Structure formats: structure tokens, C-alpha cells
């Protein structure tokens, strides 16, 4: 396996825009899980201006490297040297232009792509020096070699499996060192567990409900403040009225 040197770059010119990759015939099988992973991780890292969360585009070393380039379902790159929005606008991730490989990639199983995820793509991600590759199969292992699996780069050149723990009830979990999170396979769903807060990161539905609740709380706080200020004005007016000479 050949690995590549990745130059550091503080690139100022626009990134090369990559074409749309072809869609697998069974992409709809993956869509709910891919979308959910993207939404969860993008929301979790939204305060980090040096983090890119993306996916569903080419991952290549350079723009002429597309013939065999993989198309990870989700990827995360930390400490990128270009604005993350510029990678989105480029429609893909070109390692030589961004200046570093992604740190995390996720492949979601489908019948047409499943075997490549844990064979050919695994080797390609190692050659690109991606620190972790994770694989999730909502079917429980029909399309992948396991329901949940991950590999970590060691010696800067090869992958070793990440330990996956099986819990009572069928839950599977493994730790992503680069994300600082646990990935859980739970009844065919992929969930991200934050060991610091000891809570799951909210999924799309939960995140919307949480934002709605926070917005409602802000509106309530503003209404209470306005009511308190109005009451103060009324009391001040009453005090002035009661003063001698008024």
C-alpha cells in the first residue's frame, strides 16, 4: 500500500470544483442514516470555525485523481487551513488543496456499495492517511462485515480495528478518538454518545425540538423582562404622583 505526503497549505485561490459523483442505484437505503449523521456532527461542531463536516462528494488527493476516488458518506476534518465553506463550494474534498486529509470518514451500508466499503475503500482511506474509518450497517451486517466497525491508523500507514463492545439488548459501541465520541449501533440506528455529558447527541428531530424549546424559553424570558420593566415604570409613575406638590 502506498501512502502520500500531504503538503500544508494556506491556500488563497479557490479550490478546484469537482463534478457530482454518480449515485448508487440504492442510495435511498442510505439516505436517512447519512443525513442524520451529517446533521448530528455538523450541529455538534458548529462552533468550531476550523472544522469541516461534509460528505457525498469525491475524496481525492488531487483533482485529476477521480477515476478511483472514493465518495465517503460523511467525513470530518479538523484544523483545516481553508474556510470550511470553500470545501463545500468545491463539491468535494481535494487533500492536496485543503492541506490535510480528513480525520474521520463514515460509510453507510447499501447492497451495491457494502463490500467495497470494508475492502477497497478501507485500503484507499489508509493510503490517504485518514485517521479513522467507520462503517455502519443498519441491516445488522447483511451488507458490511459487521453491523458497526471502525479502524484507526497506526504507524502512519495501516489500519487496526477499533474495539467494538456488545451490550445487553444488542447495542454495539465503539470509541472514536478523533471525534471524542462513541458510535452506537442501536436497533438499526446510528447514534453518537458524548461521554462528557453522558448523553446522546440530538438527532435531526431532537435537535429541532431542542432549538424550538430554547427559542420558546428566550421568548418567555423577554416577555417576563418586558413585563417587569413595565411594572417598574408604573411604580415610578405612582411614586411621582404621590409626592407632595403633585
C-alpha positions as CSV (number, residue, x, y, z in Angstrom):
1,X,0.0,0.0,0.0
2,X,1.4,3.4,-1.0
3,X,0.8,6.5,1.2
4,X,1.1,10.0,0.1
5,X,2.8,13.1,1.5
6,X,0.3,15.8,2.3
7,X,1.6,19.4,2.0
8,X,0.5,22.0,4.4
9,X,-1.2,24.9,2.6
10,X,-2.6,28.3,3.5
11,X,-4.3,28.4,0.0
12,X,-5.8,31.7,-1.0
13,X,-7.1,30.8,-4.5
14,X,-10.4,29.0,-4.9
15,X,-10.4,25.2,-4.6
16,X,-10.9,23.2,-7.7
17,X,-14.6,22.4,-8.1
18,X,-15.3,18.7,-8.5
19,X,-18.1,17.1,-10.5
20,X,-21.1,15.4,-8.9
21,X,-20.3,11.7,-8.3
22,X,-22.7,9.1,-9.7
23,X,-25.3,8.0,-7.3
24,X,-25.6,4.3,-6.5
25,X,-28.9,2.7,-7.5
26,X,-29.9,2.1,-3.9
27,X,-28.9,5.4,-2.4
28,X,-32.3,5.8,-0.8
29,X,-31.4,3.0,1.6
30,X,-28.6,5.1,3.0
31,X,-30.2,8.5,2.9
32,X,-31.9,8.6,6.3
33,X,-28.7,7.4,8.1
34,X,-26.3,9.6,6.1
35,X,-28.4,12.7,6.6
36,X,-28.8,12.0,10.3
37,X,-25.0,11.5,10.8
38,X,-24.3,14.7,8.9
39,X,-26.9,16.8,10.8
40,X,-25.7,15.5,14.2
41,X,-22.0,16.1,13.6
42,X,-22.4,19.4,11.8
43,X,-24.5,20.7,14.7
44,X,-22.1,19.3,17.3
45,X,-19.1,21.1,15.7
46,X,-20.9,24.2,14.6
47,X,-19.0,26.5,17.0
48,X,-15.6,25.4,15.5
49,X,-14.6,27.5,12.6
50,X,-11.7,25.2,11.7
51,X,-13.8,22.0,11.3
52,X,-15.4,20.8,8.1
53,X,-18.2,18.3,8.1
54,X,-19.4,17.1,4.8
55,X,-19.9,14.0,2.6
56,X,-21.5,12.6,-0.5
57,X,-18.7,14.1,-2.7
58,X,-15.4,12.8,-4.0
59,X,-12.4,12.5,-1.7
60,X,-9.2,12.6,-3.7
61,X,-5.6,13.6,-3.4
62,X,-5.8,15.9,-6.4
63,X,-8.4,16.9,-8.9
64,X,-7.1,14.5,-11.6
65,X,-7.5,11.6,-9.2
66,X,-11.2,10.9,-9.6
67,X,-11.4,7.7,-11.6
68,X,-11.0,5.5,-8.4
69,X,-11.7,8.2,-5.8
70,X,-14.0,7.1,-3.0
71,X,-17.1,9.0,-2.1
72,X,-17.5,8.8,1.7
73,X,-21.0,9.2,3.1
74,X,-19.8,11.5,5.8
75,X,-16.4,13.0,6.7
76,X,-14.9,15.3,9.3
77,X,-11.7,17.3,9.1
78,X,-10.2,19.3,12.0
79,X,-7.9,22.3,11.8
80,X,-8.4,22.8,8.1
81,X,-6.3,25.6,6.6
82,X,-9.0,26.9,4.3
83,X,-12.5,28.2,5.1
84,X,-14.8,25.1,5.5
85,X,-17.4,26.7,3.3
86,X,-14.9,26.7,0.4
87,X,-14.7,22.9,0.6
88,X,-18.5,22.8,0.4
89,X,-18.4,25.1,-2.6
90,X,-15.8,22.9,-4.3
91,X,-18.3,20.0,-4.2
92,X,-15.7,17.6,-2.7
93,X,-12.5,17.2,-0.7
94,X,-9.2,17.5,-2.5
95,X,-6.4,16.7,0.0
96,X,-3.6,18.5,-1.8
97,X,-5.5,21.7,-1.9
98,X,-7.1,21.6,1.6
99,X,-3.7,20.7,3.0
100,X,-4.6,17.7,5.1
101,X,-6.7,14.5,4.8
102,X,-10.0,14.2,6.7
103,X,-9.6,12.8,10.2
104,X,-12.8,10.7,10.2
105,X,-14.9,9.1,7.4
106,X,-18.1,7.1,7.7
107,X,-19.5,4.6,5.3
108,X,-23.2,3.6,5.5
109,X,-24.0,0.2,4.0
110,X,-26.1,-0.5,0.9
111,X,-26.4,-3.6,-1.2
112,X,-24.5,-2.1,-4.1
113,X,-21.6,-0.5,-2.2
114,X,-21.3,-2.5,1.0
115,X,-18.5,-4.8,0.1
116,X,-16.3,-2.0,-1.3
117,X,-16.7,-0.1,2.0
118,X,-14.8,-2.7,4.0
119,X,-12.3,-3.8,1.3
120,X,-11.2,-1.4,-1.4
121,X,-12.3,1.8,0.3
122,X,-10.7,0.8,3.6
123,X,-7.3,0.5,1.8
124,X,-7.8,3.8,0.0
125,X,-8.6,5.7,3.2
126,X,-5.5,4.3,4.8
127,X,-3.4,5.4,1.8
128,X,-4.8,8.8,2.1
129,X,-3.9,8.8,5.9
130,X,-7.4,9.2,7.1
131,X,-7.1,8.7,10.9
132,X,-10.3,6.8,11.3
133,X,-12.7,4.9,9.0
134,X,-16.1,3.8,10.4
135,X,-18.7,1.6,8.9
136,X,-22.4,1.3,9.8
137,X,-24.8,-1.3,8.5
138,X,-28.4,-0.7,9.5
139,X,-29.3,-4.3,8.5
140,X,-27.1,-5.7,11.2
141,X,-24.3,-7.0,8.9
142,X,-26.0,-8.1,5.7
143,X,-24.0,-5.7,3.5
144,X,-20.9,-5.0,5.7
145,X,-18.7,-7.4,7.5
146,X,-20.2,-6.2,10.8
147,X,-23.1,-4.0,12.0
148,X,-20.6,-1.5,13.4
149,X,-16.9,-1.4,12.7
150,X,-14.1,1.1,12.8
151,X,-10.4,1.2,12.0
152,X,-7.7,3.5,13.4
153,X,-4.5,4.5,11.5
154,X,-1.3,3.4,13.3
155,X,2.3,4.0,12.3
156,X,1.0,6.5,9.8
157,X,0.3,3.8,7.2
158,X,-2.0,0.9,8.3
159,X,-5.4,0.4,9.9
160,X,-6.0,-1.7,13.0
161,X,-9.6,-2.5,14.2
162,X,-11.2,-0.4,16.9
163,X,-12.7,-2.4,19.7
164,X,-16.4,-2.8,19.5
165,X,-18.3,-3.7,22.7
166,X,-21.5,-5.6,22.7
167,X,-24.0,-4.6,25.3
168,X,-27.1,-6.4,26.6
169,X,-30.1,-5.8,24.3
170,X,-28.0,-5.9,21.2
171,X,-26.4,-2.4,21.4
172,X,-22.9,-2.1,19.9
173,X,-20.5,0.7,20.7
174,X,-17.0,1.8,19.8
175,X,-15.0,4.9,20.7
176,X,-13.8,7.4,18.1
177,X,-10.7,9.1,19.5
178,X,-10.7,11.8,16.8
179,X,-14.4,12.9,17.5
180,X,-14.2,12.4,21.2
181,X,-17.5,10.5,20.9
182,X,-18.8,6.9,21.0
183,X,-20.6,5.5,17.9
184,X,-23.5,3.2,18.8
185,X,-25.4,0.7,16.7
186,X,-28.8,0.7,18.4
187,X,-31.7,-1.3,16.8
188,X,-30.5,-0.4,13.3
189,X,-29.9,3.3,14.1
190,X,-26.5,5.1,14.4
191,X,-26.2,7.3,17.4
192,X,-23.4,9.4,18.8
193,X,-22.8,9.3,22.6
194,X,-21.0,12.1,24.3
195,X,-19.1,10.6,27.3
196,X,-18.5,14.1,28.7
197,X,-22.2,14.9,29.1
198,X,-23.3,11.2,29.3
199,X,-26.0,11.9,26.7
200,X,-26.7,11.1,23.1
201,X,-26.1,14.0,20.7
202,X,-29.6,15.0,19.4
203,X,-30.7,13.7,16.1
204,X,-32.5,15.8,13.5
205,X,-35.9,15.6,15.2
206,X,-34.5,16.1,18.7
207,X,-32.3,19.0,17.6
208,X,-35.3,20.8,16.1
209,X,-37.3,20.2,19.3
210,X,-34.4,21.4,21.4
211,X,-34.0,24.6,19.3
212,X,-37.7,25.2,19.4
213,X,-37.7,24.8,23.2
214,X,-34.7,27.2,23.5
215,X,-36.4,29.8,21.3
216,X,-39.6,29.5,23.4
217,X,-37.6,29.9,26.6
218,X,-35.9,33.0,25.1
219,X,-39.3,34.5,24.1
220,X,-40.6,33.8,27.6
221,X,-37.6,35.4,29.2
222,X,-38.0,38.5,27.0
223,X,-41.7,38.7,27.9
224,X,-41.0,38.4,31.6
225,X,-38.3,41.1,31.4
226,X,-40.6,43.5,29.4
227,X,-43.4,42.9,32.0
228,X,-41.0,43.6,34.9
229,X,-39.8,46.8,33.2
230,X,-43.3,48.0,32.6
231,X,-44.2,47.3,36.3
232,X,-41.2,49.4,37.4
233,X,-42.3,52.2,35.1
234,X,-45.8,52.1,36.6
235,X,-44.5,52.1,40.2
236,X,-42.2,55.1,39.4
237,X,-45.1,56.9,37.9
238,X,-47.2,56.2,41.0
239,X,-44.4,57.4,43.3
240,X,-44.1,60.7,41.4
241,X,-47.9,61.2,41.6
242,X,-47.9,60.7,45.4
243,X,-45.0,63.1,46.1
244,X,-46.0,66.4,47.8
245,X,-46.8,69.2,45.4
246,X,-48.0,66.9,42.7
